[in-house]
Amino acid sequence: RVVHRVRHRVRRAVRRVRHRWRRVVHRVRHRVRRAVHRVRRHWRRVGRVVRRVGRAIGRVAQRIGRGVRKAIDKVKAFKKKIFSMFAKATFKGNQVCMPASRNSGDRICLYDAKMVSFVQSNGDFSQFSSSKHFEWEKLIGANKIHLYLGVSAYMGTNFDCNGPAGRDFRFAVFAKGLARMVAFSKELEIFDAHAFLRQNPHLDNRGYLRIVRATIYDRQILNLDKARNKLCQNYKKNILNKRFDNMPGYSFTVMIGPIPVNFGFGFTAGLNIDFDAGYCFNDLTASTGITPAVDAGVRAHAKVSIVILKAGVEVEGLYTYQLTPGAELKGMQCKICINVKSQQRFRLNINAAADINIIVYKKSWRKTLFSVAPPPKHKTLFEKCVSFKNLFHRRSDNEALISSNQAA
C-alpha cells in the first residue's frame, strides 16, 4: 500500500508538474506571441514611418533636383541669351519679295519693313515689260546693338512694242537709302532719304531727306501741276469756212379756197477746212491732219398766211461728208501710220410754227414734229503703217546665233 500510495502521489505530483509546466509553457508561448505580435505591430508602424520619411526625403530630393535643374537651365538660358544678344547681328523674319516686272524671276527682295513699304507705295510693277533694280541691306554689330544700312533703286516701264493695243504708258524711277541705329528696344533713324518720279498710274514725284530727327527736305522736286493738265492735248484751227445759204430756190403760192398756201424749196452748201493736231503722253500717241468737210442741204416749206394767223411746216435736211488725211504716231506699238479717214453725217428736222395776232391777243408757237440724226459713219479709206520697233528690240543670243549661221 505504501508503495501504491507513493506511486500514486508521485503520479499525481508528476501530473501536477506536467499540468503546471504546460500552463507555464502555454503562458510563455502566449506572452511570446503577444510580444512578437506587438513587436511586429510596432515594426510595421516603424516601417510605415520609415517609408513615409523615405518618401518625404525622396520628394524633397526631387524638388531639390528640379530646382537645381531649373537653376541650371536658367543659367544656361541666360548664358545663351547673353551670347545671342552680343552675337553677330543677322536678319530675322521672312524676306519679302515683290514682282519687279512681268518676268517670273524678276523680283525685288528686302527684309526691312520700311523699305518694303516704300517700294509698295510706288505701285504695281507686275505688268512692266522691263526693269532694272538694285537692293543692298547689311547689319553691322550685335543682335541687340547694331546699325542697319539699306539701299534700293529701281527703274522700269511697261513700254513694249509687242504688247496689246490700248495700254496706258507707265513708268517708275525711285531710290531710297536708310540708316538706323538699334540699341535693345530703342531705335533711332540716323539717315532717311528717298526720291521718286512715277506715272503708275498717276504722274507724281517727291523728294525726302531726314537726318536724325530733323526733316531737311520734303516736297515735290518738279512742279507737275501744269504738266498733269497737259498730258493729253488737242489743237484745232479753222483754215476756211465758207457757207452758201442764199442759193437760188423756187417758191409758188396756191389758193386753196380763199386761203393762200405758199410752197417753196431751196438749197444750201458749205465748205470747211480744219487743221487738227494732238498728243497724249498717257499712251504715247500723236496725230496731225487736215480735215476738209463738204455739206449740202435742202429746205422745203409750206406756209399759210391770213390776217390774224400765220402757220407753216418746214422740212430741213443736211448731209455732211468729211475727209481726213493725216499722220499718226502709235508709240506703244512702235508704229507711224499715214491714213485717210472719212466721216458721213445726216440730219433731218421737221418743224411746225404758228403765230396768232388779234388786236389785243398775240401768241406764238414753235415745235419740232420730227428729228433724226443717225450716228456718224466712220470709215478708213487708206492706212499704211511703218514699224520702228527694231530700234528698241534687243536680239537674244538665239537670234544672234541664227543670224550668224544664216550669214555663214
Contacts in CASP RR format, 6 or more apart in sequence:
PFRMAT RR
TARGET T0000
AUTHOR 0000-0000-0000
METHOD contacts of the structure
MODEL  1
RVVHRVRHRVRRAVRRVRHRWRRVVHRVRHRVRRAVHRVRRHWRRVGRVV
RRVGRAIGRVAQRIGRGVRKAIDKVKAFKKKIFSMFAKATFKGNQVCMPA
SRNSGDRICLYDAKMVSFVQSNGDFSQFSSSKHFEWEKLIGANKIHLYLG
VSAYMGTNFDCNGPAGRDFRFAVFAKGLARMVAFSKELEIFDAHAFLRQN
PHLDNRGYLRIVRATIYDRQILNLDKARNKLCQNYKKNILNKRFDNMPGY
SFTVMIGPIPVNFGFGFTAGLNIDFDAGYCFNDLTASTGITPAVDAGVRA
HAKVSIVILKAGVEVEGLYTYQLTPGAELKGMQCKICINVKSQQRFRLNI
NAAADINIIVYKKSWRKTLFSVAPPPKHKTLFEKCVSFKNLFHRRSDNEA
LISSNQAA
84 143 0 8 1.000
85 142 0 8 1.000
85 143 0 8 1.000
85 144 0 8 1.000
86 142 0 8 1.000
86 143 0 8 1.000
86 144 0 8 1.000
86 145 0 8 1.000
87 142 0 8 1.000
87 143 0 8 1.000
88 141 0 8 1.000
88 142 0 8 1.000
88 143 0 8 1.000
89 139 0 8 1.000
89 140 0 8 1.000
89 141 0 8 1.000
89 142 0 8 1.000
89 143 0 8 1.000
89 146 0 8 1.000
90 139 0 8 1.000
90 143 0 8 1.000
91 111 0 8 1.000
91 137 0 8 1.000
91 139 0 8 1.000
93 111 0 8 1.000
95 109 0 8 1.000
95 110 0 8 1.000
95 111 0 8 1.000
96 109 0 8 1.000
96 110 0 8 1.000
96 111 0 8 1.000
96 116 0 8 1.000
97 107 0 8 1.000
97 108 0 8 1.000
97 109 0 8 1.000
98 107 0 8 1.000
98 108 0 8 1.000
98 109 0 8 1.000
98 116 0 8 1.000
98 119 0 8 1.000
98 120 0 8 1.000
98 125 0 8 1.000
99 106 0 8 1.000
99 107 0 8 1.000
99 108 0 8 1.000
99 124 0 8 1.000
99 125 0 8 1.000
99 126 0 8 1.000
100 106 0 8 1.000
100 107 0 8 1.000
100 108 0 8 1.000
100 125 0 8 1.000
100 128 0 8 1.000
100 131 0 8 1.000
100 133 0 8 1.000
100 154 0 8 1.000
100 156 0 8 1.000
101 125 0 8 1.000
101 126 0 8 1.000
101 128 0 8 1.000
101 129 0 8 1.000
101 130 0 8 1.000
101 131 0 8 1.000
101 156 0 8 1.000
102 126 0 8 1.000
102 127 0 8 1.000
102 128 0 8 1.000
102 129 0 8 1.000
106 131 0 8 1.000
108 119 0 8 1.000
108 125 0 8 1.000
108 133 0 8 1.000
108 135 0 8 1.000
108 152 0 8 1.000
108 154 0 8 1.000
109 135 0 8 1.000
110 116 0 8 1.000
110 119 0 8 1.000
110 135 0 8 1.000
110 137 0 8 1.000
110 152 0 8 1.000
111 137 0 8 1.000
112 137 0 8 1.000
112 148 0 8 1.000
112 150 0 8 1.000
112 178 0 8 1.000
114 178 0 8 1.000
115 137 0 8 1.000
115 150 0 8 1.000
115 152 0 8 1.000
115 176 0 8 1.000
115 178 0 8 1.000
118 152 0 8 1.000
118 174 0 8 1.000
118 176 0 8 1.000
118 194 0 8 1.000
119 152 0 8 1.000
119 154 0 8 1.000
119 174 0 8 1.000
119 176 0 8 1.000
122 154 0 8 1.000
122 172 0 8 1.000
122 174 0 8 1.000
122 196 0 8 1.000
122 198 0 8 1.000
122 200 0 8 1.000
123 172 0 8 1.000
123 198 0 8 1.000
123 200 0 8 1.000
124 200 0 8 1.000
125 131 0 8 1.000
125 154 0 8 1.000
125 156 0 8 1.000
125 172 0 8 1.000
125 200 0 8 1.000
127 158 0 8 1.000
127 170 0 8 1.000
128 156 0 8 1.000
128 157 0 8 1.000
128 158 0 8 1.000
128 170 0 8 1.000
128 172 0 8 1.000
129 157 0 8 1.000
129 158 0 8 1.000
129 159 0 8 1.000
129 160 0 8 1.000
129 163 0 8 1.000
130 156 0 8 1.000
130 157 0 8 1.000
130 159 0 8 1.000
130 160 0 8 1.000
131 154 0 8 1.000
131 155 0 8 1.000
131 156 0 8 1.000
131 157 0 8 1.000
132 154 0 8 1.000
132 155 0 8 1.000
132 156 0 8 1.000
133 152 0 8 1.000
133 153 0 8 1.000
133 154 0 8 1.000
133 155 0 8 1.000
134 151 0 8 1.000
134 152 0 8 1.000
134 153 0 8 1.000
134 154 0 8 1.000
135 151 0 8 1.000
135 152 0 8 1.000
136 149 0 8 1.000
136 150 0 8 1.000
136 151 0 8 1.000
136 152 0 8 1.000
137 148 0 8 1.000
137 149 0 8 1.000
137 150 0 8 1.000
137 151 0 8 1.000
138 148 0 8 1.000
138 149 0 8 1.000
138 150 0 8 1.000
139 146 0 8 1.000
139 147 0 8 1.000
139 148 0 8 1.000
139 149 0 8 1.000
140 146 0 8 1.000
140 147 0 8 1.000
140 149 0 8 1.000
141 147 0 8 1.000
144 182 0 8 1.000
144 183 0 8 1.000
144 184 0 8 1.000
145 182 0 8 1.000
145 183 0 8 1.000
145 184 0 8 1.000
146 182 0 8 1.000
147 179 0 8 1.000
147 180 0 8 1.000
147 181 0 8 1.000
147 182 0 8 1.000
148 178 0 8 1.000
148 179 0 8 1.000
148 180 0 8 1.000
148 181 0 8 1.000
148 182 0 8 1.000
149 178 0 8 1.000
149 179 0 8 1.000
150 177 0 8 1.000
150 178 0 8 1.000
150 179 0 8 1.000
151 175 0 8 1.000
151 176 0 8 1.000
151 177 0 8 1.000
151 178 0 8 1.000
152 175 0 8 1.000
152 176 0 8 1.000
152 177 0 8 1.000
153 174 0 8 1.000
153 175 0 8 1.000
153 176 0 8 1.000
154 172 0 8 1.000
154 173 0 8 1.000
154 174 0 8 1.000
154 175 0 8 1.000
155 172 0 8 1.000
155 173 0 8 1.000
156 171 0 8 1.000
156 172 0 8 1.000
156 173 0 8 1.000
157 169 0 8 1.000
157 170 0 8 1.000
157 171 0 8 1.000
157 172 0 8 1.000
158 167 0 8 1.000
158 169 0 8 1.000
158 170 0 8 1.000
158 171 0 8 1.000
159 169 0 8 1.000
159 171 0 8 1.000
159 284 0 8 1.000
159 332 0 8 1.000
159 392 0 8 1.000
160 332 0 8 1.000
161 332 0 8 1.000
161 333 0 8 1.000
161 334 0 8 1.000
161 387 0 8 1.000
161 389 0 8 1.000
161 392 0 8 1.000
161 393 0 8 1.000
162 389 0 8 1.000
163 332 0 8 1.000
163 333 0 8 1.000
165 330 0 8 1.000
165 332 0 8 1.000
165 333 0 8 1.000
166 283 0 8 1.000
166 332 0 8 1.000
167 283 0 8 1.000
167 332 0 8 1.000
168 201 0 8 1.000
168 282 0 8 1.000
168 283 0 8 1.000
169 199 0 8 1.000
169 281 0 8 1.000
169 282 0 8 1.000
169 283 0 8 1.000
169 284 0 8 1.000
169 332 0 8 1.000
170 199 0 8 1.000
170 200 0 8 1.000
170 201 0 8 1.000
171 198 0 8 1.000
171 199 0 8 1.000
171 200 0 8 1.000
172 196 0 8 1.000
172 197 0 8 1.000
172 198 0 8 1.000
172 199 0 8 1.000
172 200 0 8 1.000
173 196 0 8 1.000
173 197 0 8 1.000
173 198 0 8 1.000
174 194 0 8 1.000
174 195 0 8 1.000
174 196 0 8 1.000
174 197 0 8 1.000
174 198 0 8 1.000
175 194 0 8 1.000
175 195 0 8 1.000
175 196 0 8 1.000
176 193 0 8 1.000
176 194 0 8 1.000
177 191 0 8 1.000
177 192 0 8 1.000
177 193 0 8 1.000
177 194 0 8 1.000
178 189 0 8 1.000
178 191 0 8 1.000
178 192 0 8 1.000
178 193 0 8 1.000
179 189 0 8 1.000
179 190 0 8 1.000
179 191 0 8 1.000
179 192 0 8 1.000
180 187 0 8 1.000
180 188 0 8 1.000
180 189 0 8 1.000
180 190 0 8 1.000
181 187 0 8 1.000
181 188 0 8 1.000
181 189 0 8 1.000
181 190 0 8 1.000
188 212 0 8 1.000
189 210 0 8 1.000
189 212 0 8 1.000
190 211 0 8 1.000
190 212 0 8 1.000
191 210 0 8 1.000
191 211 0 8 1.000
192 208 0 8 1.000
192 209 0 8 1.000
192 210 0 8 1.000
193 208 0 8 1.000
193 209 0 8 1.000
193 210 0 8 1.000
194 207 0 8 1.000
194 208 0 8 1.000
195 205 0 8 1.000
195 206 0 8 1.000
195 207 0 8 1.000
195 208 0 8 1.000
195 221 0 8 1.000
196 204 0 8 1.000
196 205 0 8 1.000
196 206 0 8 1.000
196 207 0 8 1.000
197 204 0 8 1.000
197 205 0 8 1.000
197 221 0 8 1.000
197 222 0 8 1.000
198 204 0 8 1.000
198 205 0 8 1.000
199 282 0 8 1.000
202 228 0 8 1.000
203 224 0 8 1.000
203 227 0 8 1.000
203 228 0 8 1.000
203 231 0 8 1.000
204 224 0 8 1.000
205 220 0 8 1.000
205 221 0 8 1.000
205 222 0 8 1.000
205 224 0 8 1.000
206 218 0 8 1.000
206 219 0 8 1.000
206 220 0 8 1.000
206 221 0 8 1.000
207 217 0 8 1.000
207 218 0 8 1.000
207 219 0 8 1.000
207 220 0 8 1.000
207 221 0 8 1.000
208 215 0 8 1.000
208 217 0 8 1.000
208 218 0 8 1.000
209 215 0 8 1.000
209 216 0 8 1.000
209 217 0 8 1.000
209 218 0 8 1.000
210 216 0 8 1.000
210 218 0 8 1.000
231 280 0 8 1.000
231 281 0 8 1.000
231 282 0 8 1.000
232 279 0 8 1.000
232 280 0 8 1.000
232 281 0 8 1.000
232 282 0 8 1.000
233 278 0 8 1.000
233 279 0 8 1.000
233 280 0 8 1.000
234 276 0 8 1.000
234 277 0 8 1.000
234 278 0 8 1.000
235 276 0 8 1.000
235 277 0 8 1.000
235 278 0 8 1.000
236 274 0 8 1.000
236 275 0 8 1.000
236 276 0 8 1.000
236 277 0 8 1.000
237 274 0 8 1.000
237 275 0 8 1.000
238 272 0 8 1.000
238 273 0 8 1.000
238 274 0 8 1.000
238 275 0 8 1.000
239 273 0 8 1.000
239 274 0 8 1.000
239 275 0 8 1.000
239 290 0 8 1.000
240 271 0 8 1.000
240 272 0 8 1.000
240 273 0 8 1.000
241 271 0 8 1.000
241 272 0 8 1.000
241 273 0 8 1.000
242 270 0 8 1.000
242 271 0 8 1.000
242 272 0 8 1.000
243 268 0 8 1.000
243 269 0 8 1.000
243 270 0 8 1.000
244 268 0 8 1.000
244 269 0 8 1.000
244 270 0 8 1.000
245 268 0 8 1.000
247 266 0 8 1.000
247 267 0 8 1.000
247 268 0 8 1.000
247 269 0 8 1.000
248 266 0 8 1.000
248 267 0 8 1.000
249 264 0 8 1.000
249 265 0 8 1.000
249 266 0 8 1.000
249 267 0 8 1.000
250 264 0 8 1.000
250 265 0 8 1.000
250 266 0 8 1.000
251 262 0 8 1.000
251 263 0 8 1.000
251 264 0 8 1.000
251 265 0 8 1.000
252 262 0 8 1.000
252 263 0 8 1.000
252 264 0 8 1.000
253 260 0 8 1.000
253 261 0 8 1.000
253 262 0 8 1.000
253 263 0 8 1.000
254 260 0 8 1.000
254 261 0 8 1.000
254 262 0 8 1.000
254 263 0 8 1.000
255 261 0 8 1.000
259 304 0 8 1.000
259 306 0 8 1.000
260 304 0 8 1.000
260 305 0 8 1.000
260 306 0 8 1.000
261 302 0 8 1.000
261 303 0 8 1.000
261 304 0 8 1.000
262 301 0 8 1.000
262 302 0 8 1.000
262 303 0 8 1.000
262 304 0 8 1.000
262 305 0 8 1.000
263 300 0 8 1.000
263 301 0 8 1.000
263 302 0 8 1.000
264 300 0 8 1.000
264 301 0 8 1.000
264 302 0 8 1.000
265 298 0 8 1.000
265 299 0 8 1.000
265 300 0 8 1.000
265 301 0 8 1.000
266 298 0 8 1.000
266 299 0 8 1.000
266 300 0 8 1.000
267 296 0 8 1.000
267 297 0 8 1.000
267 298 0 8 1.000
267 299 0 8 1.000
268 295 0 8 1.000
268 296 0 8 1.000
268 297 0 8 1.000
268 298 0 8 1.000
268 299 0 8 1.000
268 318 0 8 1.000
269 294 0 8 1.000
269 295 0 8 1.000
269 296 0 8 1.000
269 297 0 8 1.000
270 294 0 8 1.000
270 295 0 8 1.000
270 296 0 8 1.000
271 292 0 8 1.000
271 293 0 8 1.000
271 294 0 8 1.000
272 292 0 8 1.000
272 293 0 8 1.000
272 295 0 8 1.000
273 290 0 8 1.000
273 291 0 8 1.000
273 292 0 8 1.000
273 293 0 8 1.000
274 290 0 8 1.000
274 291 0 8 1.000
274 293 0 8 1.000
275 289 0 8 1.000
275 290 0 8 1.000
275 291 0 8 1.000
276 287 0 8 1.000
276 288 0 8 1.000
276 289 0 8 1.000
276 290 0 8 1.000
276 291 0 8 1.000
276 324 0 8 1.000
277 286 0 8 1.000
277 287 0 8 1.000
277 288 0 8 1.000
277 289 0 8 1.000
278 286 0 8 1.000
278 287 0 8 1.000
278 288 0 8 1.000
279 285 0 8 1.000
279 286 0 8 1.000
279 287 0 8 1.000
280 286 0 8 1.000
283 331 0 8 1.000
283 332 0 8 1.000
284 329 0 8 1.000
284 330 0 8 1.000
284 331 0 8 1.000
284 332 0 8 1.000
285 328 0 8 1.000
285 329 0 8 1.000
285 330 0 8 1.000
285 331 0 8 1.000
285 332 0 8 1.000
286 328 0 8 1.000
286 329 0 8 1.000
287 326 0 8 1.000
287 327 0 8 1.000
287 328 0 8 1.000
287 329 0 8 1.000
288 326 0 8 1.000
288 327 0 8 1.000
289 324 0 8 1.000
289 325 0 8 1.000
289 326 0 8 1.000
289 327 0 8 1.000
290 324 0 8 1.000
290 325 0 8 1.000
290 326 0 8 1.000
291 322 0 8 1.000
291 323 0 8 1.000
291 324 0 8 1.000
292 322 0 8 1.000
292 323 0 8 1.000
293 320 0 8 1.000
293 321 0 8 1.000
293 322 0 8 1.000
293 323 0 8 1.000
294 320 0 8 1.000
294 321 0 8 1.000
294 322 0 8 1.000
295 318 0 8 1.000
295 319 0 8 1.000
295 320 0 8 1.000
295 321 0 8 1.000
296 318 0 8 1.000
296 319 0 8 1.000
297 316 0 8 1.000
297 317 0 8 1.000
297 318 0 8 1.000
297 319 0 8 1.000
298 316 0 8 1.000
298 317 0 8 1.000
299 314 0 8 1.000
299 315 0 8 1.000
299 316 0 8 1.000
299 317 0 8 1.000
300 314 0 8 1.000
300 315 0 8 1.000
301 312 0 8 1.000
301 313 0 8 1.000
301 314 0 8 1.000
301 315 0 8 1.000
302 312 0 8 1.000
302 313 0 8 1.000
303 310 0 8 1.000
303 311 0 8 1.000
303 312 0 8 1.000
303 313 0 8 1.000
304 310 0 8 1.000
304 311 0 8 1.000
304 312 0 8 1.000
308 356 0 8 1.000
308 357 0 8 1.000
308 358 0 8 1.000
309 354 0 8 1.000
309 355 0 8 1.000
309 356 0 8 1.000
309 357 0 8 1.000
310 354 0 8 1.000
310 355 0 8 1.000
310 357 0 8 1.000
311 352 0 8 1.000
311 353 0 8 1.000
311 354 0 8 1.000
311 355 0 8 1.000
312 352 0 8 1.000
312 353 0 8 1.000
312 354 0 8 1.000
313 350 0 8 1.000
313 351 0 8 1.000
313 352 0 8 1.000
313 369 0 8 1.000
314 350 0 8 1.000
314 351 0 8 1.000
314 352 0 8 1.000
314 353 0 8 1.000
315 348 0 8 1.000
315 349 0 8 1.000
315 350 0 8 1.000
316 348 0 8 1.000
316 349 0 8 1.000
316 350 0 8 1.000
316 351 0 8 1.000
317 346 0 8 1.000
317 347 0 8 1.000
317 348 0 8 1.000
317 349 0 8 1.000
318 346 0 8 1.000
318 347 0 8 1.000
318 348 0 8 1.000
319 344 0 8 1.000
319 345 0 8 1.000
319 346 0 8 1.000
320 343 0 8 1.000
320 344 0 8 1.000
320 345 0 8 1.000
320 346 0 8 1.000
321 342 0 8 1.000
321 343 0 8 1.000
321 344 0 8 1.000
322 342 0 8 1.000
322 343 0 8 1.000
322 344 0 8 1.000
322 345 0 8 1.000
323 340 0 8 1.000
323 341 0 8 1.000
323 342 0 8 1.000
324 340 0 8 1.000
324 341 0 8 1.000
324 342 0 8 1.000
324 343 0 8 1.000
325 338 0 8 1.000
325 339 0 8 1.000
325 340 0 8 1.000
326 338 0 8 1.000
326 339 0 8 1.000
326 340 0 8 1.000
327 336 0 8 1.000
327 337 0 8 1.000
327 338 0 8 1.000
327 339 0 8 1.000
328 336 0 8 1.000
328 337 0 8 1.000
328 338 0 8 1.000
328 339 0 8 1.000
329 335 0 8 1.000
329 336 0 8 1.000
329 337 0 8 1.000
330 336 0 8 1.000
330 337 0 8 1.000
330 385 0 8 1.000
333 387 0 8 1.000
333 389 0 8 1.000
334 387 0 8 1.000
334 388 0 8 1.000
334 389 0 8 1.000
334 391 0 8 1.000
334 392 0 8 1.000
335 385 0 8 1.000
335 386 0 8 1.000
335 387 0 8 1.000
335 388 0 8 1.000
335 389 0 8 1.000
336 385 0 8 1.000
336 386 0 8 1.000
336 388 0 8 1.000
337 383 0 8 1.000
337 384 0 8 1.000
337 385 0 8 1.000
337 386 0 8 1.000
338 382 0 8 1.000
338 383 0 8 1.000
338 384 0 8 1.000
338 385 0 8 1.000
339 380 0 8 1.000
339 382 0 8 1.000
339 383 0 8 1.000
339 384 0 8 1.000
340 380 0 8 1.000
340 381 0 8 1.000
340 382 0 8 1.000
340 383 0 8 1.000
341 378 0 8 1.000
341 379 0 8 1.000
341 380 0 8 1.000
341 381 0 8 1.000
342 378 0 8 1.000
342 379 0 8 1.000
342 381 0 8 1.000
343 376 0 8 1.000
343 377 0 8 1.000
343 378 0 8 1.000
343 379 0 8 1.000
344 376 0 8 1.000
344 377 0 8 1.000
344 379 0 8 1.000
345 373 0 8 1.000
345 376 0 8 1.000
345 377 0 8 1.000
346 373 0 8 1.000
346 374 0 8 1.000
347 371 0 8 1.000
347 372 0 8 1.000
347 373 0 8 1.000
348 370 0 8 1.000
348 371 0 8 1.000
348 372 0 8 1.000
348 373 0 8 1.000
349 368 0 8 1.000
349 370 0 8 1.000
349 371 0 8 1.000
350 368 0 8 1.000
350 369 0 8 1.000
350 370 0 8 1.000
350 371 0 8 1.000
351 366 0 8 1.000
351 367 0 8 1.000
351 368 0 8 1.000
351 369 0 8 1.000
352 365 0 8 1.000
352 366 0 8 1.000
352 367 0 8 1.000
352 368 0 8 1.000
352 369 0 8 1.000
353 364 0 8 1.000
353 365 0 8 1.000
353 366 0 8 1.000
353 367 0 8 1.000
354 364 0 8 1.000
354 365 0 8 1.000
355 362 0 8 1.000
355 363 0 8 1.000
355 364 0 8 1.000
355 365 0 8 1.000
356 362 0 8 1.000
356 363 0 8 1.000
356 364 0 8 1.000
395 403 0 8 1.000
END
